[in-house]
Amino acid sequence: MIRNIIFDWSGTLVDDLPAVWQATNYVLAQSARPEMSLEEFRAEFCLPFTIFYDRHVPHIGLPQLEEWFHSRFRQVQESVCALPHARDFLEFCRARKLRTFLLSTVHSDYFALQSGATGFDKYLDKPYLNVWDKRKKIHEILEENGLAPGETLFIGDMQHDIETARHGGVHSCAVLTGYNTLQQLRAAEPDLIVEHLRELRDILEQNELHLKPQPGGFEERHPPIVTVGGLIYNDRGDVLMIRTHKWSHLWGIPGGKIKWGETSVAALLREIEEETSLSVTGIAFVLVQDCIHSKEFYRDAHFVLLNYTCRCAGEPRVKLNDEAREFRWVTLAQALEMPINQPTRKLLEAVSGPGR
């Protein structure tokens, strides 16, 4: 049973990725190195961050690099905000009387500002800050607070967090809300990968504060999930592609699970509105797909996918919720050239075939 939780800060409880990315690009520019796209930065950045500096700016001393970074980060850190579901999860920990700690590289000054803005400091029993290599601190935290490793869970968004948990002999959970990609987190082999903290809360509640279900058949606990997805056209004939972490950061279409008692069309309208804020019309069924044990999806699952086409009603003003990272309106031909998940590829090929 989990009785203690150690949190990472950046990418786990707060979203500081845009600010850190901007500050890092300022460092690269000052070092006469090319700036990185957000995708490049997420793929390259690692902890301890001195490894990142040694790889990209080995000719500049650490004090100068830190001076450049902090001078820029102070200008952009107002963009740092609480991640969705973080507050709810912290309140859940308090309600269940779980002990909570923070183990983070975040500078104490930034933590004071960010925790003050979010109010998260009141949920943490003790923060451990300015820790460049968390592996060197984890045993001290366990011993100092009398935490049993088998009852302790470390939640983080980076490979270094998972390595730290393993080094301390504690359980590990990776979240997809931060710096590392699904592939990177899978390579670290955490005990569990979740899309966000709401999913982790649901798992802990369902399993009575255990990470895994009590004994029972896997099939009984994980029946096939019926979902809907919509390929949305605008007036120019372009289609909407969205990118999410849970599909290996590949492009796809909006959609989600059908709720009990809900028709498939009603589910499609609801999911599209929730994920994109769009209203659609002209809904037409295209095909049904089986998606079983897909390596592209962040967890093992068996989906039955009902795929539709539809048209945007009114202005195509997309507003994404916290599930998606970005969107693009593209032609069908352009969509097929993008890095898309396999179910979306099958749908696009079906609608772009002869006679369609």
C-alpha positions in Angstrom: 0.0 0.0 0.0 1.2 3.5 -0.8 1.5 5.7 2.3 4.1 8.2 1.1 4.5 10.2 -2.1 7.6 12.1 -3.4 6.8 14.5 -6.2 8.9 16.1 -8.8 8.0 19.7 -9.4 8.6 20.8 -13.0 6.4 18.9 -15.5 4.7 17.0 -12.7 2.9 19.6 -10.5 3.6 22.8 -12.5 4.1 23.5 -16.2 7.3 25.4 -16.6 8.4 23.7 -19.8 7.7 26.8 -22.1 9.7 29.1 -19.7 12.6 26.7 -19.4 12.7 26.2 -23.1 12.8 29.9 -23.8 15.5 30.4 -21.2 17.6 27.5 -22.6 17.3 28.9 -26.1 18.6 32.2 -24.8 21.6 30.4 -23.4 22.2 28.7 -26.8 21.9 32.0 -28.6 24.4 33.7 -26.3 26.7 30.7 -26.8 26.5 31.1 -30.6 24.6 27.8 -30.9 21.4 27.2 -32.9 18.2 27.4 -30.9 16.0 24.4 -30.6 12.4 23.7 -31.4 10.2 22.6 -28.5 10.3 19.0 -29.8 14.1 19.1 -30.2 14.4 20.5 -26.6 12.2 17.8 -25.1 14.2 15.1 -26.9 17.6 16.5 -25.8 17.0 17.9 -22.3 18.0 15.6 -19.5 19.0 15.5 -15.8 21.4 16.3 -14.3 21.2 19.3 -16.6 25.0 19.6 -16.6 25.0 16.7 -19.0 22.9 18.7 -21.4 25.2 21.7 -21.1 28.3 19.5 -21.6 26.8 18.1 -24.8 25.7 21.4 -26.4 27.9 24.2 -24.9 31.0 22.5 -23.6 33.1 25.6 -24.4 31.2 27.8 -21.9 31.7 27.6 -18.1 28.8 26.6 -15.9 28.7 29.9 -13.9 28.2 31.9 -17.2 25.6 29.5 -18.5 23.6 29.7 -15.2 23.8 33.5 -15.3 22.4 33.6 -18.8 19.7 31.1 -18.0 18.4 32.8 -14.8 18.5 36.2 -16.4 16.1 35.1 -19.0 14.0 32.7 -16.9 13.2 35.6 -14.4 11.6 37.4 -17.4 9.4 34.6 -18.5 8.6 32.6 -15.3 5.2 34.3 -15.0 4.0 31.8 -17.6 4.6 29.0 -15.1 1.2 27.6 -13.9 -0.3 24.6 -12.1 -0.8 21.6 -14.3 -4.3 20.2 -14.8 -5.4 17.8 -12.0 -2.4 18.6 -9.8 -4.3 20.5 -7.1 -7.0 17.8 -7.1 -4.4 15.1 -6.6 -2.7 17.0 -3.8 -6.0 17.4 -2.1 -6.6 13.7 -2.5 -3.3 13.0 -0.8 -4.3 15.1 2.1 -7.7 13.6 2.4 -6.2 10.1 2.4 -3.5 11.2 4.9 -0.6 10.4 2.6 2.7 11.9 3.5 4.0 14.2 0.7 7.4 15.4 -0.2 9.1 17.3 -3.0 12.4 16.4 -4.6 13.3 18.8 -7.4 16.0 20.7 -9.2 14.0 23.9 -9.0 15.8 26.9 -7.5 14.4 27.9 -4.1 13.6 31.4 -5.2 11.5 30.1 -8.1 9.8 27.6 -5.9 8.9 30.3 -3.5 7.2 32.3 -6.3 5.6 29.4 -8.0 4.4 27.6 -4.9 3.0 30.9 -3.6 1.1 31.5 -6.8 -0.3 28.0 -6.9 -0.7 27.4 -3.2 0.9 24.0 -3.5 3.4 24.5 -0.7 0.7 23.9 1.9 0.2 20.4 0.6 3.8 19.4 1.0 5.2 18.0 4.2 8.8 19.0 3.2 10.4 20.2 0.0 13.9 19.3 -1.0 15.1 21.9 -3.6 18.2 22.7 -5.7 19.0 19.0 -6.1 20.9 18.6 -9.3 21.2 14.8 -9.0 18.2 13.4 -7.2 19.8 9.9 -6.9 22.2 11.4 -4.4 19.3 12.6 -2.2 16.7 9.9 -2.3 18.2 7.7 0.5 18.6 10.7 2.8 14.9 11.6 2.3 13.8 8.1 3.1 16.0 7.8 6.2 15.4 11.3 7.5 11.6 10.9 7.3 11.4 7.2 8.2 9.8 6.3 4.9 9.5 2.6 4.0 10.6 2.1 0.4 7.8 -0.4 -0.3 5.2 2.2 0.8 6.7 5.1 -1.1 5.9 6.3 -4.6 8.0 8.8 -6.6 6.1 10.6 -9.3 8.0 12.4 -12.1 8.1 13.3 -15.8 11.7 12.4 -16.7 13.9 9.4 -17.0 16.0 10.8 -14.2 13.0 10.6 -11.8 12.5 6.9 -12.7 16.2 6.2 -12.2 16.0 8.0 -8.9 13.1 5.9 -7.7 14.9 2.7 -8.7 18.0 3.9 -7.0 16.0 4.4 -3.8 14.1 1.1 -4.1 10.7 2.9 -4.2 7.8 2.6 -6.6 7.8 4.9 -9.7 5.1 6.6 -11.7 5.8 8.6 -14.9 3.4 11.3 -16.1 3.1 12.5 -19.6 2.6 16.1 -18.7 6.2 17.2 -18.7 9.6 17.1 -20.4 10.2 13.5 -21.6 8.4 11.7 -24.3 6.5 8.4 -24.0 9.3 6.6 -25.7 11.9 8.0 -23.3 9.8 7.2 -20.2 9.1 3.7 -21.4 12.9 3.1 -21.8 13.3 4.0 -18.1 10.8 1.2 -17.2 8.7 2.8 -14.5 6.2 0.8 -12.6 3.4 2.8 -14.1 2.9 5.5 -16.8 -0.2 7.7 -16.7 -1.5 10.5 -18.9 -1.9 12.9 -15.9 -2.4 12.9 -12.1 -6.2 12.4 -12.4 -5.6 9.0 -13.9 -3.2 8.1 -11.1 -5.7 9.2 -8.5 -8.4 7.0 -10.2 -5.9 4.0 -10.1 -5.1 4.5 -6.4 -8.7 4.8 -5.5 -9.8 1.7 -7.5 -6.9 -0.3 -6.1 -7.2 0.9 -2.4 -3.9 2.8 -2.6 -2.0 0.0 -4.4 -0.4 0.7 -7.8 -1.8 -2.5 -9.3 -5.1 -4.2 -9.0 -5.6 -7.0 -6.6 -5.5 -10.6 -8.0 -8.0 -11.3 -10.8 -8.2 -11.9 -14.5 -6.7 -9.2 -16.7 -9.5 -9.5 -19.2 -12.2 -9.0 -16.5 -10.5 -5.8 -15.3 -9.8 -4.5 -18.8 -12.7 -5.1 -21.2 -12.6 -3.7 -24.7 -13.2 0.1 -24.8 -15.5 1.5 -27.5 -14.4 4.9 -28.7 -15.4 7.4 -31.4 -13.1 9.6 -33.5 -13.9 12.4 -36.0 -12.1 13.6 -39.1 -13.2 17.2 -39.2 -13.2 19.2 -42.5 -13.4 23.0 -42.7 -14.9 25.0 -45.6 -11.6 24.8 -47.6 -11.6 21.0 -47.4 -8.7 20.9 -45.0 -8.8 18.4 -42.1 -8.0 18.9 -38.4 -5.0 17.0 -37.0 -4.2 17.2 -33.3 -1.1 15.9 -31.4 -1.2 14.2 -28.0 1.4 12.8 -25.6 -0.6 9.6 -25.0 -0.3 8.5 -28.7 3.5 8.8 -28.6 3.3 12.4 -29.6 2.0 11.4 -33.0 -0.8 13.2 -34.9 -4.3 12.0 -34.9 -8.0 13.1 -34.7 -10.1 14.2 -31.7 -12.2 11.5 -30.0 -12.6 9.4 -26.9 -14.6 6.8 -25.0 -18.4 6.4 -25.3 -20.1 6.8 -21.9 -22.6 4.3 -20.5 -26.1 5.1 -22.0 -24.6 7.5 -24.7 -25.1 7.0 -28.4 -22.0 7.0 -30.6 -23.0 10.2 -32.3 -23.7 11.9 -29.0 -20.3 10.8 -27.8 -18.6 12.1 -30.9 -20.2 15.5 -30.6 -19.3 15.7 -26.9 -15.7 14.6 -27.4 -15.1 17.0 -30.3 -16.5 19.9 -28.3 -14.5 19.0 -25.2 -11.2 18.6 -27.1 -11.5 21.3 -29.7 -14.4 23.6 -28.7 -15.8 23.0 -32.2 -19.4 22.2 -33.2 -19.7 19.9 -36.2 -22.4 18.8 -38.6 -22.7 16.4 -41.6 -21.6 13.4 -39.5 -21.0 10.3 -41.6 -19.8 6.8 -40.5 -16.7 5.6 -42.3 -15.3 2.4 -40.7 -14.7 0.5 -37.5 -11.2 -0.6 -36.4 -9.8 -2.9 -33.9 -6.8 -1.5 -32.0 -5.3 -4.1 -29.7 -2.0 -3.8 -27.8 -0.9 -0.8 -29.8 2.7 0.2 -29.0 1.8 3.8 -30.1 -0.6 4.2 -27.2 0.9 5.0 -23.7 -0.6 1.9 -22.0 -1.8 -1.5 -23.0 -5.4 -1.4 -24.2 -8.0 -3.0 -26.5 -10.0 -0.4 -28.4 -12.9 -0.7 -30.8 -12.7 2.5 -32.8 -15.7 4.0 -34.6 -14.5 6.5 -37.1 -16.5 9.3 -38.7 -16.1 12.3 -40.9 -17.9 15.6 -40.2 -17.7 19.3 -41.1 -17.0 22.3 -38.9 -20.1 24.3 -38.2 -19.2 28.0 -38.2 -15.8 29.5 -37.8 -13.1 26.8 -37.3 -11.7 28.4 -34.1 -10.0 25.5 -32.4 -9.4 25.7 -28.6 -7.6 22.7 -27.3 -8.2 21.2 -23.8 -5.4 19.7 -21.7 -5.3 16.4 -23.7 -3.8 17.8 -26.8 -0.6 19.8 -27.4 -1.1 21.4 -30.8 -3.3 21.3 -33.9 -3.0 21.9 -37.6 -5.5 22.3 -40.5 -3.9 20.5 -43.5 -5.0 18.8 -46.7 -5.5 15.1 -46.8 -2.3 14.7 -48.7 -0.4 16.7 -46.2 -1.9 14.8 -43.3 -0.7 11.5 -44.8 2.8 12.8 -44.9 2.8 13.7 -41.2 3.9 11.4 -38.4 0.4 10.0 -37.6 -0.8 7.1 -35.5 -1.8 3.9 -37.4 -5.6 4.1 -36.7 -5.6 7.7 -38.2 -3.6 6.5 -41.2 -6.2 3.8 -41.9 -9.0 6.3 -41.7 -7.2 8.9 -44.0 -6.4 6.2 -46.5 -10.1 5.1 -46.5 -11.5 8.6 -47.1 -8.8 9.5 -49.7 -9.3 6.3 -51.8 -11.0 6.1 -55.2 -14.6 7.2 -55.2 -14.4 9.1 -51.9 
